[in-house]
Every structure is written in C-alpha cells, then in structure tokens.
Amino acid sequence: MRILLSNDDGIDARGLAVLYDALEPLGELWVVAPAAEQSAMSHSLTMHRPLRVRERAPRQYSVDGTPADTIYVALHHVLPGPPDIVVSGINRGANLGFDVHYSGTVAAAREACLQGIPAVAVSARIDDAPPRYDTAGIVARKVVERVVADGLDPGVLLNVNVPCVAPEDLLGLRSAVLGRRLYASSVDLRHDPRGKPYVWIGGPHQGFDGPENADGRCVDAGYATITPLGVDPTDYRTLERTRDWTDA
C-alpha cells in the first residue's frame, strides 16, 4: 500500500514525524510537504511563480508552496503512481468547526479528494500543554486502517481531531458534525518604525457552539472526533428554492 503524507506545518514539523512513525507499518510512505509553515492558507494554489521541489531524503520532498500545491505536485510529478490514501497532519492545533474553511491541513486532504484519492486530515488540539502527538498518531492509524478496509464515498474526506490528553485518558472516538468555533473579533492597529499603520487580525478562542455531537464539544469532553466533509458545497435545498427565480 502506498501512503502519501503532507501537512501545513512544514516538512520538519514534529507532528509529521509522529504521523510517519505511526503509519510506517502499514505500507510504503511518501512525504511531500511544504518547505515552511503554511498554516491558514486554505486551498490556495500558487499560480504566479515557479515552485521549487527539493528531495530531502528517499521518498521525502519539500515544496516551497501551499499544502494544496504539495498534493498537486506529488500526484502529478513526484510519486510513481497514485497513492492508496493521503493523510495530512498531524497538525499542531485543532481544526474544529468552521476552521476547516481556513485550514491548510484540511485543504491538503481536500485536494487529494478532488483528485479522486481517499483522504484524511488529522489535527491535535493544543491546551495549556503541547499537543499530544502520540495520542493523535494512535487515532490516525486506527482511522486510516478503517478507511483502507471500508473505503470512502467519492467526494468525501475525513477531518479528525484529537484532544490534548494521554492515550490512556482518551475517552474514545466519536463521529461528529461540524460545530461553530467562536473567536473574539479583533483588529489590532499598530505603527511601524516609520509611523505607517498596519494591523494584526484575529482574536482568541472563546468556545464552541452547536449540538451535543458537534466536533468542538466532543473534543472538549475528551473524545477524538471524525467529521466527514464533502467537497461539493452546493446547498441543494436552496437550489430547489431558486429554481423559481430562473428561466430554466
């Protein structure tokens, strides 16, 4: 079995190394990951400059682009054939709720899904302590083994989040819906040494909203979560409503 790994924290990230060790017994691993951190890059592709691809070790390559770039380059240039599965992570920090729209970790898995490859994104939550990559690695292997055995529907990827707990303290693995992650709104106005203004955007996390089976609430409670994400963003209920607005 051929497994392609990527991430958005960069090829030297600790989470990627732990993921490699966790999945190495399952098959032939390839790594194609960003040369540097690309967090919150979402699904952007680099279209207006060349990309540099560097072989770092046998079957391990860095790309000076976005997470989505790395998957595209891997599938169409680096790998000798299509992988059986793509796994993105282990991200340093959770990708819960609507954060999936911003996440480069999720985008790498989504790009693979768009290319017809089963894909999983794995993230480890940060609390007051560093992320428990060991716990996330155990969960990642379990999920990957099930995907390989059972498959995924076309156009669906899995978003996995793991709480910041030791393996023995993990309460289990739950299937969860996307909730809403709440942040304080913040635009911090500052001035550079020449007196010109600039801003930093983004406030601190404040909590989660949504039903009891929302991903954020489950991770808060001590469970790892699996959330299936579709790549088709069409809202079919509204599509029916808008038929009356059109001429066809």
C-alpha positions as CSV (number, residue, x, y, z in Angstrom):
1,M,0.0,0.0,0.0
2,R,1.3,3.5,-0.9
3,I,0.5,6.3,1.5
4,L,1.2,10.0,0.8
5,L,1.7,12.3,3.8
6,S,1.6,16.1,3.9
7,N,0.7,18.9,6.3
8,D,0.6,22.7,6.6
9,D,3.2,23.0,9.5
10,G,6.1,22.2,7.2
11,I,8.2,19.2,6.4
12,D,10.3,19.5,9.6
13,A,7.2,19.6,11.9
14,R,7.1,17.2,14.8
15,G,3.5,16.2,14.0
16,L,4.5,14.9,10.6
17,A,7.3,12.8,12.0
18,V,5.0,11.2,14.5
19,L,2.4,10.5,11.8
20,Y,5.2,8.9,9.7
21,D,6.2,6.6,12.6
22,A,2.5,5.7,13.3
23,L,1.7,4.8,9.7
24,E,5.0,3.3,8.5
25,P,4.0,-0.3,9.4
26,L,1.0,0.0,7.0
27,G,2.9,0.4,3.7
28,E,5.2,2.4,1.5
29,L,5.2,6.0,2.8
30,W,5.9,9.1,0.7
31,V,6.2,12.6,2.2
32,V,5.6,15.7,0.1
33,A,5.1,18.7,2.4
34,P,5.6,22.5,2.4
35,A,9.1,23.7,2.9
36,A,7.9,26.1,5.6
37,E,4.8,26.6,7.7
38,Q,1.7,27.3,5.6
39,S,-1.0,27.5,8.3
40,A,-4.4,29.0,7.5
41,M,-3.5,29.1,3.7
42,S,-6.8,27.3,3.0
43,H,-7.0,25.8,-0.5
44,S,-4.8,28.3,-2.4
45,L,-2.7,27.2,-5.3
46,T,0.5,29.0,-6.4
47,M,-0.2,30.2,-10.0
48,H,2.1,33.2,-10.5
49,R,5.6,32.0,-9.6
50,P,7.5,28.7,-10.0
51,L,7.6,26.1,-7.3
52,R,10.9,24.6,-6.0
53,V,10.8,20.9,-5.3
54,R,13.6,19.5,-3.2
55,E,14.4,15.9,-2.3
56,R,15.1,15.8,1.4
57,A,15.5,12.0,1.8
58,P,14.4,8.9,-0.2
59,R,10.6,9.4,-0.9
60,Q,10.6,12.7,1.1
61,Y,10.2,16.0,-0.7
62,S,9.6,19.6,0.2
63,V,7.8,22.1,-2.0
64,D,8.0,25.9,-1.4
65,G,4.3,26.3,-1.8
66,T,0.9,25.8,-0.1
67,P,-0.5,22.5,1.2
68,A,-2.7,22.1,-1.8
69,D,0.3,22.7,-4.1
70,T,2.2,19.8,-2.4
71,I,-0.6,17.4,-3.1
72,Y,-0.9,18.5,-6.7
73,V,2.9,18.2,-7.3
74,A,3.0,14.9,-5.5
75,L,0.2,13.3,-7.6
76,H,1.3,14.7,-10.9
77,H,5.1,14.9,-10.6
78,V,6.7,13.2,-7.7
79,L,5.0,9.8,-7.0
80,P,5.5,6.9,-9.4
81,G,1.7,6.2,-9.3
82,P,-1.4,7.2,-7.3
83,P,-1.4,6.6,-3.6
84,D,-4.0,4.4,-1.9
85,I,-4.6,7.2,0.6
86,V,-3.5,10.7,1.5
87,V,-3.1,11.7,5.2
88,S,-2.5,15.3,6.1
89,G,-1.1,16.2,9.6
90,I,-0.6,15.8,12.4
91,N,-1.5,19.5,12.7
92,R,-0.3,21.5,15.7
93,G,-3.7,22.7,16.9
94,A,-7.2,21.5,16.3
95,N,-9.2,22.2,13.1
96,L,-12.7,22.3,14.5
97,G,-16.0,23.8,13.3
98,F,-15.8,26.3,10.6
99,D,-12.0,26.5,10.9
100,V,-12.0,23.8,8.2
101,H,-12.5,26.5,5.7
102,Y,-9.2,28.2,6.6
103,S,-7.1,25.2,7.4
104,G,-4.2,24.2,5.1
105,T,-4.2,20.8,6.8
106,V,-7.8,20.1,5.6
107,A,-7.1,21.7,2.2
108,A,-4.3,19.2,1.5
109,A,-6.8,16.3,2.2
110,R,-9.4,18.1,0.1
111,E,-7.1,18.5,-2.9
112,A,-6.4,14.7,-2.7
113,C,-10.2,14.1,-2.5
114,L,-10.8,16.3,-5.6
115,Q,-8.2,14.2,-7.4
116,G,-10.1,11.0,-6.5
117,I,-7.9,9.8,-3.7
118,P,-9.2,8.8,-0.2
119,A,-8.0,11.4,2.2
120,V,-7.8,12.1,6.0
121,A,-6.8,15.3,7.8
122,V,-5.6,14.8,11.4
123,S,-5.1,17.6,14.0
124,A,-4.0,17.6,17.6
125,R,-5.5,20.1,19.9
126,I,-3.4,22.5,22.0
127,D,-4.4,23.3,25.5
128,D,-2.1,24.7,28.2
129,A,0.3,21.9,27.4
130,P,1.9,20.9,24.0
131,P,-0.2,18.8,21.7
132,R,-0.2,15.1,22.4
133,Y,1.0,13.8,19.0
134,D,1.4,10.3,20.5
135,T,-2.4,10.1,21.1
136,A,-3.1,11.6,17.7
137,G,-0.8,9.1,16.0
138,I,-2.7,6.2,17.5
139,V,-6.0,7.6,16.4
140,A,-4.7,8.4,12.9
141,R,-3.6,4.8,12.4
142,K,-6.9,3.5,13.6
143,V,-8.8,5.7,11.2
144,V,-6.5,5.0,8.2
145,E,-6.9,1.3,8.8
146,R,-10.7,1.6,8.7
147,V,-10.6,3.8,5.6
148,V,-8.4,1.3,3.8
149,A,-10.6,-1.6,4.8
150,D,-14.0,0.1,4.2
151,G,-13.3,2.9,1.7
152,L,-14.8,6.3,1.4
153,D,-17.6,7.6,-0.8
154,P,-16.3,9.7,-3.8
155,G,-16.1,13.4,-2.9
156,V,-15.8,12.8,0.9
157,L,-12.8,13.3,3.1
158,L,-12.4,12.8,6.9
159,N,-11.5,15.5,9.4
160,V,-10.1,14.0,12.6
161,N,-9.4,16.0,15.8
162,V,-7.7,14.7,18.9
163,P,-7.9,16.3,22.4
164,C,-4.8,17.2,24.4
165,V,-4.8,14.0,26.6
166,A,-2.6,11.0,27.1
167,P,-3.6,7.8,25.2
168,E,-4.9,6.2,28.3
169,D,-7.1,9.2,29.1
170,L,-8.8,9.4,25.7
171,L,-12.5,8.6,26.2
172,G,-12.9,7.2,22.7
173,L,-13.6,8.1,19.1
174,R,-16.8,9.7,18.0
175,S,-18.5,10.6,14.7
176,A,-19.3,14.3,15.0
177,V,-20.9,17.1,13.0
178,L,-19.2,20.5,12.4
179,G,-20.0,22.9,15.1
180,R,-19.1,26.6,15.3
181,R,-15.9,27.8,16.9
182,L,-16.3,31.2,18.5
183,Y,-13.5,33.8,18.5
184,A,-13.3,37.3,19.8
185,S,-13.2,39.8,16.9
186,S,-10.0,41.7,16.9
187,V,-8.1,44.1,14.7
188,D,-5.0,45.3,16.4
189,L,-3.8,48.6,14.9
190,R,-0.1,49.3,15.2
191,H,2.5,51.5,13.6
192,D,5.9,50.6,12.1
193,P,9.1,52.4,13.0
194,R,8.3,54.9,10.2
195,G,4.9,55.7,11.6
196,K,2.9,53.9,9.0
197,P,-0.1,51.9,10.3
198,Y,-0.6,48.1,10.0
199,V,-2.9,45.6,11.6
200,W,-2.9,42.1,13.1
201,I,-6.2,40.3,12.7
202,G,-7.8,37.5,14.8
203,G,-8.8,37.3,18.4
204,P,-8.6,34.4,20.9
205,H,-10.8,31.3,21.0
206,Q,-13.9,31.8,23.2
207,G,-15.7,28.5,23.0
208,F,-17.9,26.3,20.8
209,D,-21.5,26.4,19.7
210,G,-23.6,23.7,18.2
211,P,-25.4,20.5,19.2
212,E,-24.0,18.0,21.7
213,N,-22.5,15.9,18.9
214,A,-20.6,18.9,17.4
215,D,-16.9,18.3,17.0
216,G,-15.7,21.0,19.3
217,R,-18.0,19.9,22.2
218,C,-16.9,16.3,21.8
219,V,-13.2,17.2,21.9
220,D,-13.8,19.4,24.9
221,A,-15.3,16.4,26.6
222,G,-12.2,14.3,25.9
223,Y,-13.2,12.4,22.7
224,A,-11.4,12.3,19.4
225,T,-13.7,13.1,16.5
226,I,-14.3,12.1,12.9
227,T,-16.2,14.5,10.7
228,P,-16.9,13.6,7.1
229,L,-16.6,16.6,4.8
230,G,-18.0,16.8,1.3
231,V,-16.2,18.7,-1.5
232,D,-19.4,19.7,-3.1
233,P,-20.6,23.0,-1.4
234,T,-23.9,23.2,-3.2
235,D,-26.9,23.7,-0.9
236,Y,-29.5,21.6,-2.6
237,R,-32.4,22.8,-0.5
238,T,-31.8,26.4,-1.7
239,L,-31.1,25.1,-5.2
240,E,-34.8,24.0,-5.3
241,R,-36.0,27.3,-4.0
242,T,-34.0,29.3,-6.6
243,R,-35.5,27.4,-9.5
244,D,-38.4,29.7,-9.3
245,W,-36.1,32.7,-9.7
246,T,-34.7,31.4,-13.1
247,D,-35.9,30.9,-16.6
248,A,-34.9,27.2,-16.7
